[in-house]
Amino acid sequence: MRIVRAFCAAAAIVAAAVPAFAAGYPERPITVVVPFPPGGGSDAAARIVAAAAEKTIGANMIVENRPGATGNMGAAAVARAAPDGYTILCAALSVWSINPALFKGLTYDAAKDFDLLTVAVRTPNVLVVRKDFPANTVAELVAHLKANPEKVSFASSGSGSSDHLTAELFWQKTGTSGNHIPYKGGGPAIVDLIGGQTDASFQNLGVIYPQIAAGKVKALAVTSDERHAMLPEVPTLKEQGVQGVDVYSWQAFGAPKGLDPAVRAKLETALTDALRTDAVKAAFAKTGFDVVANTGKEFEAFQAKEIARWKQVVAEGNIPSP
C-alpha cells in the first residue's frame, strides 16, 4: 500500500510539473532556423511570421539561417535539437516532402523527427514560356512537345527543386517530354528564359509576376486548383485539360519531435494567430502567397500525401539524387 501511495504521489508531482513548465514557457528567446540563405521564400516567411508571433507568445523569435545541402543541413540540426520549444524550423516543401523522396541517406526523417506545427503559406507555380515561343495555350504547348520530344528546354532553379519536379509531373501527366536545364537558383533561370536561351519554366507566382506583367514572358497556366487573384486572366492547368498537376510551393513550421503538448499548442496557436492577422496576410499577398495557417494534425496528413506524391514523380521520372 505504501508503494502504491508513493507511486501515486510521484505521478501527481510529475503531472503538476508539466503544466508548470508549460505555463512558464517561453522564458528565453526562440530560435527559428531557416535552412536556406537569407533572401529566399523561407527566410521571408520566417521573418514575417516571427515578428508577429513574438507579440503573442511573449518572447523574441530570432531567425537564424543555416544553409547547406538543399536545406538538409539545417533541418537535420533542428531534428537533433532539444524538444523544448526553443528551436523551431521554417522551411519550404523541399525539406518537408521532396528531399525525402530525392536524397538517399538523409540524416533526418521529415515524417518522424518533427512535431509539425502549421503550413504557413502557399503559392502556385506559373507555366511560362519565352515571349516569342510559338505556343499560346497549354494545348498548343503539349502538341509542340509531342512533335518535338526532348527538344523544348525547361529552365528550373535546380535539380530536385519544386519547379523541376512540377515540370516532370507535367510531362508525366501529358505524355510528353522536355529538356531539363537546371540553374543555381530561380534568378538565373528567369534571366535566361527572358533572354530566349531557354523555352519554358514553372516559376513561383510572386517571383515571375513582374516579368509577366512587363510582357517579358508569356503565362500559359497556373498550377492552382482555381485561378489566382494576381493573374485572373490566366487559366489553370485543370481548366485546359491537364489533371493532377495542382501544385503549390509552400512554407511550413515544425519543431523537434517530443514537445510537451502544452508547449506545442502554445507555439501552434502563436504562429497561426500571427498568420491570420490582416497585416501578415497583406505582406504575403504582395508576393503571391496565400495564408494557410492549418493545424499540426492537418499538416501531418498533408505532408504524408505530398511525400507519397513526389516519391512517385521521382521514381517514374527516374530522377537521380542531386
MIKOLTOR-220053 format. One record per residue (C-alpha): residue in three letters; x, y, z. Coordinates in Angstrom, 3 decimals, decimal comma, padded with zeros to 6 digits. Example, Ala and Ser with C-alpha at 12.3 -4.5 7.8 and 13.67 -1.06 7.14 Angstrom:
<atoms>
   resn         c1         c2         c3
    ala    012,300   -004,500    007,800
    ser    013,670   -001,060    007,140
</atoms>
This chain:
<atoms>
   resn         c1         c2         c3
    met    000,000    000,000    000,000
    arg    002,866    002,361    000,829
    ile    004,398    001,662   -002,585
    val    001,098    002,441   -004,282
    arg    000,736    005,674   -002,327
    ala    004,302    006,674   -003,135
    phe    003,764    005,937   -006,819
    cys    000,558    007,970   -006,880
    ala    002,272    010,852   -005,121
    ala    005,140    010,805   -007,607
    ala    002,726    010,674   -010,523
    ala    000,867    013,657   -009,109
    ile    004,101    015,616   -008,834
    val    005,027    014,842   -012,454
    ala    001,543    015,724   -013,672
    ala    001,666    019,002   -011,806
    ala    005,128    019,774   -013,137
    val    004,121    019,591   -016,813
    pro    001,604    022,448   -016,717
    ala    004,006    024,433   -014,558
    phe    006,717    024,119   -017,221
    ala    004,272    024,994   -019,985
    ala    002,921    027,938   -018,020
    gly    006,424    029,358   -017,723
    tyr    007,218    028,860   -021,405
    pro    008,844    030,735   -023,013
    glu    011,445    032,072   -020,631
    arg    014,054    032,973   -023,249
    pro    014,222    033,759   -026,994
    ile    013,060    031,178   -029,517
    thr    015,334    030,418   -032,473
    val    013,647    029,991   -035,842
    val    016,040    028,086   -038,087
    val    015,806    028,694   -041,835
    pro    017,838    026,042   -043,711
    phe    018,463    028,349   -046,675
    pro    020,384    031,599   -047,292
    pro    018,808    034,975   -046,487
    gly    016,511    036,487   -049,066
    gly    014,544    033,429   -050,165
    gly    010,942    032,421   -049,579
    ser    011,584    030,524   -046,363
    asp    013,615    033,394   -044,960
    ala    010,872    035,909   -045,760
    ala    008,166    033,667   -044,299
    ala    010,132    033,122   -041,096
    arg    010,793    036,832   -040,569
    ile    007,252    037,995   -041,316
    val    005,626    035,385   -039,089
    ala    008,192    035,586   -036,267
    ala    007,816    039,358   -035,979
    ala    004,063    038,977   -035,499
    ala    004,092    035,773   -033,406
    glu    006,543    037,010   -030,769
    lys    003,969    039,566   -029,656
    thr    001,557    036,724   -028,873
    ile    003,948    034,178   -027,422
    gly    005,737    036,717   -025,259
    ala    009,352    036,174   -026,301
    asn    011,731    037,256   -029,015
    met    011,840    034,964   -032,043
    ile    015,269    035,124   -033,653
    val    015,665    033,941   -037,259
    glu    018,901    032,044   -037,908
    asn    019,957    030,981   -041,398
    arg    021,727    027,600   -041,620
    pro    022,015    026,859   -045,359
    gly    023,551    023,800   -046,942
    ala    022,714    020,638   -048,883
    thr    019,399    021,905   -050,265
    gly    018,091    022,606   -046,778
    asn    019,082    019,245   -045,338
    met    021,818    020,521   -043,004
    gly    019,601    022,988   -041,178
    ala    016,713    020,546   -040,993
    ala    018,955    017,853   -039,504
    ala    020,276    020,308   -036,914
    val    016,748    021,125   -035,761
    ala    015,795    017,446   -035,685
    arg    018,700    016,855   -033,263
    ala    017,898    019,870   -031,061
    ala    016,263    019,562   -027,657
    pro    012,450    019,307   -027,949
    asp    011,921    022,171   -025,521
    gly    010,220    024,666   -027,833
    tyr    013,215    026,970   -028,115
    thr    014,312    025,766   -031,560
    ile    011,876    025,522   -034,459
    leu    012,215    025,150   -038,217
    cys    010,722    027,201   -041,040
    ala    011,299    025,547   -044,386
    ala    009,898    025,022   -047,859
    leu    008,200    021,931   -049,233
    ser    011,570    020,657   -050,469
    val    012,676    019,958   -046,904
    trp    009,334    018,625   -045,732
    ser    008,341    016,443   -048,697
    ile    010,652    016,472   -051,750
    asn    014,081    015,810   -050,223
    pro    012,886    012,599   -048,502
    ala    011,918    011,304   -051,949
    leu    015,025    012,549   -053,694
    phe    018,005    012,146   -051,381
    lys    019,435    008,881   -050,150
    gly    020,953    008,714   -046,687
    leu    019,276    011,783   -045,189
    thr    020,264    012,317   -041,559
    tyr    016,730    013,346   -040,640
    asp    013,313    011,819   -041,246
    ala    010,894    014,548   -042,271
    ala    007,876    012,438   -041,319
    lys    009,131    011,159   -037,958
    asp    011,647    013,587   -036,464
    phe    009,430    016,655   -036,115
    asp    006,317    017,835   -034,359
    leu    004,584    019,625   -037,224
    leu    003,079    022,977   -036,283
    thr    001,492    024,579   -039,347
    val    001,703    025,062   -043,085
    ala    002,039    028,818   -043,093
    val    001,555    029,920   -046,695
    arg    001,378    028,609   -050,227
    thr    001,674    029,954   -053,775
    pro    001,087    028,250   -057,119
    asn    003,610    027,921   -059,890
    val    003,018    029,537   -063,259
    leu    003,814    027,798   -066,533
    val    005,602    030,456   -068,567
    val    007,303    030,437   -071,958
    arg    009,598    032,929   -073,683
    lys    007,585    035,697   -075,305
    asp    008,253    034,549   -078,872
    phe    007,529    030,866   -078,246
    pro    005,016    029,552   -080,831
    ala    002,539    028,153   -078,271
    asn   -000,051    030,445   -076,657
    thr   -002,086    027,801   -074,813
    val   -001,346    024,616   -072,936
    ala   -002,910    022,547   -075,722
    glu   -000,575    024,171   -078,226
    leu    002,406    023,576   -075,941
    val    001,516    019,894   -075,498
    ala    001,177    019,474   -079,246
    his    004,544    021,159   -079,743
    leu    006,180    018,928   -077,122
    lys    004,805    015,790   -078,745
    ala    006,034    016,926   -082,131
    asn    009,447    017,840   -080,703
    pro    010,258    015,332   -077,927
    glu    013,196    016,269   -075,677
    lys    013,807    019,469   -077,654
    val    011,869    022,105   -075,687
    ser    014,046    023,350   -072,820
    phe    012,552    023,851   -069,362
    ala    014,615    026,003   -067,001
    ser    014,496    025,349   -063,254
    ser    016,148    026,678   -060,110
    gly    017,983    023,372   -059,719
    ser    017,700    019,609   -059,945
    gly    015,118    018,358   -057,491
    ser    013,571    021,792   -056,966
    ser    009,805    022,172   -056,896
    asp    009,822    023,861   -060,306
    his    011,872    020,984   -061,754
    leu    009,558    018,338   -060,317
    thr    006,489    020,281   -061,435
    ala    007,821    020,076   -064,991
    glu    008,444    016,352   -064,559
    leu    004,898    015,877   -063,259
    phe    003,521    017,906   -066,177
    trp    005,372    015,721   -068,674
    gln    004,141    012,563   -066,973
    lys    000,512    013,682   -066,935
    thr    000,549    014,879   -070,563
    gly    002,625    012,060   -072,052
    thr    005,284    014,486   -073,217
    ser    008,952    015,147   -072,516
    gly    011,279    018,103   -072,395
    asn    014,896    019,038   -071,868
    his    015,504    019,990   -068,232
    ile    018,036    022,802   -067,761
    pro    018,911    023,247   -064,063
    tyr    020,278    026,553   -062,788
    lys    021,728    027,602   -059,440
    gly    018,612    029,457   -058,337
    gly    015,452    030,879   -059,829
    gly    017,021    034,233   -060,727
    pro    019,455    032,920   -063,343
    ala    016,782    030,616   -064,740
    ile    014,413    033,534   -065,288
    val    017,143    035,701   -066,829
    asp    017,883    033,082   -069,479
    leu    014,190    032,475   -070,136
    ile    013,674    036,187   -070,749
    gly    016,773    036,243   -072,927
    gly    015,488    033,364   -075,046
    gln    018,194    030,889   -074,062
    thr    015,500    028,532   -072,748
    asp    011,900    027,961   -073,778
    ala    009,745    027,370   -070,732
    ser    009,652    027,118   -066,950
    phe    007,391    026,612   -063,942
    gln    008,091    029,503   -061,554
    asn    006,549    030,663   -058,293
    leu    003,824    033,217   -058,935
    gly    005,337    036,003   -056,824
    val    008,754    035,595   -058,415
    ile    007,648    035,567   -062,053
    tyr    004,716    038,011   -061,821
    pro    006,760    041,176   -062,572
    gln    008,105    039,608   -065,764
    ile    004,603    038,527   -066,804
    ala    003,194    041,999   -066,111
    ala    006,013    043,584   -068,106
    gly    005,364    041,288   -071,079
    lys    008,810    039,699   -070,891
    val    007,359    036,163   -070,746
    lys    004,010    034,581   -071,616
    ala    001,933    032,916   -068,904
    leu    000,057    029,860   -070,173
    ala   -001,363    028,444   -066,928
    val   -001,273    028,452   -063,153
    thr   -000,903    025,235   -061,159
    ser   -003,512    026,156   -058,533
    asp   -006,891    024,472   -058,245
    glu   -008,559    027,819   -059,064
    arg   -007,446    030,948   -060,890
    his   -005,326    033,263   -058,798
    ala   -006,294    036,849   -057,971
    met   -002,935    038,166   -059,206
    leu   -003,455    036,587   -062,656
    pro   -007,231    036,309   -063,086
    glu   -006,946    036,129   -066,872
    val   -004,616    033,100   -066,801
    pro   -006,479    029,755   -066,690
    thr   -005,468    026,795   -064,557
    leu   -003,941    023,651   -065,998
    lys   -007,090    021,797   -064,951
    glu   -009,243    024,199   -066,988
    gln   -007,098    023,361   -070,002
    gly   -007,494    019,610   -069,633
    val   -004,394    018,703   -067,619
    gln   -005,396    016,854   -064,465
    gly   -003,283    016,031   -061,427
    val   -000,822    018,922   -061,645
    asp   -002,286    021,084   -058,897
    val    000,998    022,146   -057,332
    tyr    001,836    024,746   -054,715
    ser    005,117    025,912   -053,284
    trp    004,605    026,146   -049,527
    gln    006,390    027,173   -046,347
    ala    005,810    025,466   -043,010
    phe    006,894    025,375   -039,372
    gly    007,893    022,383   -037,249
    ala    009,883    021,577   -034,112
    pro    011,999    018,673   -032,849
    lys    009,889    015,620   -032,040
    gly    008,791    015,301   -028,435
    leu    007,456    018,727   -027,490
    asp    005,427    018,998   -024,325
    pro    001,803    019,064   -025,605
    ala    001,113    022,394   -023,932
    val    004,248    023,945   -025,440
    arg    003,319    022,584   -028,847
    ala   -000,168    024,043   -028,517
    lys    001,244    027,410   -027,467
    leu    003,610    027,517   -030,453
    glu    000,940    026,401   -032,899
    thr   -001,513    028,999   -031,609
    ala    001,030    031,821   -031,692
    leu    002,034    031,018   -035,272
    thr   -001,468    030,544   -036,667
    asp   -002,836    033,615   -034,863
    ala    000,002    035,679   -036,335
    leu   -000,664    034,314   -039,815
    arg   -004,329    035,260   -039,640
    thr   -003,703    038,933   -038,870
    asp   -004,541    041,382   -041,627
    ala   -001,017    042,810   -041,665
    val    000,614    039,418   -042,199
    lys   -001,922    038,412   -044,855
    ala   -001,262    041,671   -046,694
    ala    002,507    041,231   -046,502
    phe    002,301    037,760   -048,057
    ala   -000,278    038,775   -050,658
    lys    002,223    041,229   -052,148
    thr    004,450    038,309   -053,097
    gly    001,693    035,987   -054,319
    phe    001,449    033,860   -051,168
    asp   -001,887    032,914   -049,615
    val   -002,100    032,175   -045,901
    val   -002,952    028,577   -044,963
    ala   -002,437    028,514   -041,162
    asn   -003,689    024,950   -040,687
    thr   -003,262    022,790   -037,589
    gly   -000,378    020,456   -036,868
    lys   -002,638    017,453   -037,415
    glu   -003,771    018,799   -040,769
    phe   -000,127    019,413   -041,678
    glu    000,698    015,772   -040,864
    ala   -001,997    014,463   -043,211
    phe   -000,964    016,899   -045,935
    gln    002,726    016,035   -045,607
    ala    002,025    012,309   -045,967
    lys    000,217    012,933   -049,257
    glu    002,960    015,236   -050,528
    ile    005,769    012,786   -049,722
    ala    003,902    009,980   -051,488
    arg    003,234    012,184   -054,493
    trp    006,810    013,327   -055,006
    lys    008,199    009,842   -054,419
    gln    006,065    008,658   -057,328
    val    007,198    011,545   -059,543
    val    010,872    010,907   -058,731
    ala    010,530    007,158   -059,325
    glu    008,566    007,488   -062,573
    gly    010,924    010,140   -063,892
    asn    013,978    008,161   -062,792
    ile    015,357    011,376   -061,277
    pro    018,783    010,915   -059,672
    ser    019,746    012,394   -056,339
    pro    021,469    015,778   -056,885
</atoms>
